[in-house]
Amino acid sequence: MTTARHDGERRHALLLENIHPDAVTVLGAAGFEVETVPGALGEDALCRRIEGVELLGIRSGTQVTAAVLDAAPELLAVGAFCIGTNQVDLAAAARRGVAVFNAPFSNTRSVVELALAEMISLTRRLTDKNAAMHTGVWDKSATGSHEIRGRRLGIVGYGNIGSQLSVVAESLGMSVWFYDTADKLALGNARQCGSLEELLESVDIVTLHVDGRPTNRELFGEQELARMRAGSIFLNLSRGFVVDHGALRAHLESGHLVGAAIDVFPEEPASRGDTFASELQGLANVILTPHVGGSTEEAQQDIGNFVAGKLQRYAREGSTALSVNLPPLELSSPSTRCRLLYIHRNVPGVLAEVNGLVAGHGLNLESQMLGTRGEVGYVITDIACDPGDAVIKELRTLDATIRLRVVAPDPPKG
């Protein structure tokens, strides 16, 4: 169990993997000394660097394991400056009272635009035309080159990215089918398929936009590729482990598929300049990009501000709005009150114990909120004055306690 009190001293944040400088600005303005590292860190290296760190920022190349969390007793929160959070042990973080945040919306448009650019490039055979021109061959033939207007697009995964792609693709004249394991509101004239098989047999272009949950591993293999219509195009801008690249290569070499664009891979280099290898290299009708779906300056700036804002608000106010592993709670910003931030095991009677203890010390509760998520509960309690060491000590000794923090009100200005 952990107790922390915020008394305005400079605190330590560590940002890895070339996170946008705006994140440094946001956290610095909130009172954090920010250390940046350009690349990802392995488990051992991160365990050595994380001592004393309260806020950790990563992208997709760093694994935050239970061992890393054990090495970081002062860690309050992890910010994944990307969409996915499968690189973080979310359950282990929750059990230690460490909040995890991500950027579920910030790079949506960038991924959508890359998907469209790749569809156009492949349907117009721009990869072949470009390669020929670089070898001095002038081939102006229209054979095999098509507009995307009127093409049938199949979207697997109709979340933030898939649904926005649906709207933009339809505005370009495409017909849209989608498949999702959950019922989703079809936007525009998009049609929801009852099965993945139905989608694969109906469309000209298949694009994957699924999340990183373990059940999506090897979602797309020989069976699914074989079901696609002859002459189709395949894109994956979601997770590398969802596609069997050996099977994909075979279907491209046979001519069953006429093109593919892949932005994510089962194994990816940790840093810029590291060696990359893939079974799909050397195929003229394949576009390979180094996991740059969200790598635009606009998206990275938006992500930097968004996730850093979530981290600093949690550190200063206790807000867990949009946290992916703790109960999502948000009271108004503390201004004249002291705030108790109590993370606990989700067992009966905790709220009564907390309130009885506080009332027993003559403290009046001014506002309070409780939420639970799985095995973890979170109580935010505002009181009019400093609770005192005795209250903190007694809260710490409760059997259900995971983590306790006290956030003091900001000093008056002027």
N, C-alpha and C positions, 0 to 999 in steps of 0.2 A: 504494500500500500504506500501511497505517496502523498505528501502534503506540500503545497507550494504557495508562497505568498508573493504577490506582485507589489514591489515597493518602488518601482520607477528606475531601478538600476539598468544599465545596458546589459542586454542579453545576447545570446549567440544563435545565429541561424547559419545553416550550411546549404548551399545550392549547388547541385551537380549538373553536368550535361548541358552546359551552355544555355541556361535559362535566360530569358530576355532581361536586359538591364533594368527595365521598369520594375521588376520584382525586387531588385536590390533597393531601388528608390522607395517603394512602398514599405518594405520592412525596415529600412533605415529610418524613415520618418516615424515609425512606430516604436523606435527605441532599440532596435536590434543591430548588433555588430554582425555584418553579413560576410561570410567567406564563400568564395565561388571556386569551383573546380570545373575545368572545361569538359572532361569526359566522365564516363561512368566509373564507379568503383566496385570491385568485387567484395564479397562478404568480409573477408579478413581485413582488407584495407578500410572498409567502411566502419567496421568495429573499432579500429584504431582511431579513426578520425572523429567519431560521433560523440566522444565523451564531452559532456558539458553543453551539448547542442540541445536547444529547445524546439527549434523548427527545422525540419529537413525538407528540401525541395529536390525532386528527381524527375526524370522523364522515363522512357520505357526501358532503358538499358541497365538500370540499377535494381537489384533485388533487395527488398527490405524484408528479411527473414526474421524468424523468432530469435535467432542468435544475435542479429543486429539490434533488435528491440531490447534484448537482455543487456546489451552493452551500453544502452542509452537510458539510464534511469531518469534523467531530466527531460527527456523528449516529450513534448506536449502534442505535437501534430506532425503529420507527413503530408506534403502537398505533391500530388502527381500532376506535373505540368503537361498534361496530355489527357486523352479521354480514358484510356484503360487504366485499371488498377490491379490487374492480375499479377503484377510484379511486387505487390505488397501482400504480406500475410495479414489479411484484414481481421480475421478472428483473433490472432495473437495480439494485434494492436489493440483491439477492443478490450481484451482481457487485461491489458496493462493500462487502460485508460488513455490510449493515444488515438486522437482523432485523425481520420484520413479524408482528404479532399481531392477532387479532381476538377477537370474543366470539360464538362459534358457537352457544352455548346460552342465553345470559342473557336474551334477550327473547322466547324461544320462546312461553312461555305468553301473553304480552301480545298477540302477533300472532294466536295461536289464538283468543283471546277476542274480538278485534276482528272476525275473520272470521265467527265464530258470530253476533255481534251484528248484523253486516250481513246475514247470511243471514236471520235472524229478521225484521229490519226490512223486507227486501224481500219475503219470502214473506207477511208480514202487511200489506203495503202501508202501512207506517207513514209513509213519505215523503209519500204522497198524503194520508193522514189528517192529518198534522201541518200540511202546507201549507194544506189546506182550513180547519182550525180557526183558523189565524192570519188567515184572511180572513173569519172569522165564519160559515163553513159547517159545519153539523152533519150528518155523513154516517155513520150507524151501520151501513151495509150491510156484509154479510160477503162480497159478491161479489168474487172474485179473491183472497181472503185465505185462507191455508192455514197449517197447522202444519208444522214441519219434521220432526216425527216421521213416518217412513215415506217421506220424500223420498230420492232417490238422489243422493248427493254424489260428484262426480268430482274427485279431487285430482291435479293435474299437478305432479310433483316430490314424492318421498316421503322427504325428508330429515328433519332435526330437527323442523321446523315441520309439514310435511305429515303425518308419522307421528303426532305428538301430536294434531293436528287429527283424524286418523282415529279415534283412541281416544275423544276427547271427543265427537265427532259421533255415533259409534256408541252411546255411553252415553245420548244424547238420542233414540235410536230411529231414526237415519238408517242407510241402507244405503250402504256406502262402496266405491267403485271407485277405483283409482289407477293412474297410469302414470308410469314412471320409465325413463330410458335404461339404468339399471343394475338388475340383479336385487336386489330388496329383500325382506326378511322381512315378510310381511303380518301386521299386528297384529290381534288379535281376529278378526273375520269379514270383514275387508277382502279385496277381490279385486284381484289385479294384472292389468291389461289388457295384451295383447300389442302394442297399438299405440295411438297417440293417437286415431286414427279410431274404434277400438272404444269407447274411453271416451266420446268426444263423442256418439256415437249411443246411449249407454246411460243417461245420467244427466240429472237435472233441474237441477243446479247444478254449475257448473265453477269451480274456484278454482285459481289459479296460485301455486306456491311453488317456483319454479326459481331457480337462482343466476345470477350476472352474467357467466358466460362468454360470449365473443363469439358462439358458435354459437347462443345463445338469442335473439339479436337478431331481432325481427320473427317470433318463434316463432308468434304468434297473429295471423293476418290474415284476409282475406276468406274464404279456403278453409276455415279452421278454424271460423270463426264460422258459416258456412253449414251446416256439418255438425252443429252443435248442434241439439238437438231444439227444435221450436217451443214457445215459452212458457218457455224456460230462463232461468236467472239466471247472470250471469258476474261473477267477482271476480278482481282482480289486486292482491295485496299483496306482490309479489316485486320486479320491476324494471320501470321505466317503458318501456324500449326494447323489451320483448318483445311489445307489443301495438300493432296499427295502430288508433289511436283514431278515425280517419276511418271505417274500416270498421265499428268498433264502434258509432259513432253511427248509421250507416245502418241497422244491424240493430235498434237500439233504436227508431228512428223508424218503421221498418216494422212493428213489433210482433212480429217474429220472436223477439226477446228481450224479456222483460217487465221486466228490471231489471239494473242493474250497480252494482258498488261498486269504486272505484278509489282506491288509496292512494299510488300511485307514478306518475311522469310522465316522459316523455322529457326535458323541460326543467323544472327546478325552481329556484325562487328561492334565492339564497344565504343570505338572512337573514330573520328574522321581520319581517313588515310589508311586504316587497317585493311588487310586483305579480305576480299569477299569472294565467295565461291557458291555457285548454284548449278543445279542440274539443268536449268533453263538457259544458261549462257550459250551463245553461239547460234541462236535461232533468229533468223532475220525478221520473222513475223511476231517477235515478242518484245514488248517494251518493259525493261527492268528499271525501276527507280529505287533509290536507297531510303525507303520509309520516309518519304517527303510529302505524304498526303496533307499533313497539317503544317508543313514547313514553308509558310509564307511570312513575310515580315508583319503583315497585318494580324495573322492568326497568332503568331508568337508573342506579339505585343499584347494582344487581348488576353491570351492565356496568362502571361506574366502578371498582368494587373489583376485578373480575376482570382487566380489561385492565391497569390500573395495577399490579396485582400481578405480571402477566407481565413488564411493562416493568422494574420495579425488580429482579425476580429475574434477568433477563437482564443488567442493568447490574452487579449486585453479584456474581452467581454464574456467569453464562454459560449458564443454563438456556434451552434453546430448545424446551421441551415445548410442543406445539400451535402452534409457529411455522408460518406458511403458506408460507414461502419458503426457510428454511434447514433443514438436517438436524435433526430433533428429538432433542436429547440432554439428559440430565439426570443429573448425579452428585449425591451428597449434598452439602449445603451446606458450603462450605469453613469450617473452624473453626481448625485448627492447621496448615494447609498453604497453600502458594502455588499458584495455579492459572494455567496458561497456556491461553489461549483463542485457538486458531489457526484462522482461516478461510482456506481456500486453494482454488486451482483443483483440480478433481477429475481429477488425473493420476496415473499409477502411481508408486509409490515414495516418496510424500510422508511417510507414517508412518515408514518406515525412516530417512529423512533426519532427521526431527525427533528420533527416539529416539537415533540415532547422535550427533547434535549435543549433545543433553542429556547423554548418557552420557559423551561426550568431555570434558565439563567436570566430571566427577565427581559428577553429580547423580543421585540415585536416584528412579525413578518409583514413586510409591505407588499411584496408580490412574490409569486412562486409558480414554477412550471415543472411538471414531471413527464418524462417520456421513457419508453422501454423499447429495446430492439434485441430480440433473441435473449441471450444470457445477461445482457447489460442494461442497467437503468441509469438515468441521469436526472438529477434534480438541480434546478437553478433557483436559489432563494435570495431575495433582496431584503436586507435589514437596514435600519436607519443609522447604525453606528458600528464601530469595530467590534467583532464578536468576542475578542479576547482570547488569550492562549488556552484557557480552560475549555472553552467550547471546541476549539480546534482539536485539542488533545482527546476529548471524549468522542468526537466524531471519528477521529482516526481509529479508535479502539473498537468501533462497531464491527461486528463480524462480516458484514456485507461490504465494507469499504474497499474500493479499488484505488480511488484517487480523490484527493480533496485539494482544491485550490481556493484561495481567497483573493478576490480582485478588489482593490481599494478604489474609491472614487478618484477621478482626476482632480488635481488641485485647481482651485479657482484661478481664472486668468485675470491679469491686470493688477 
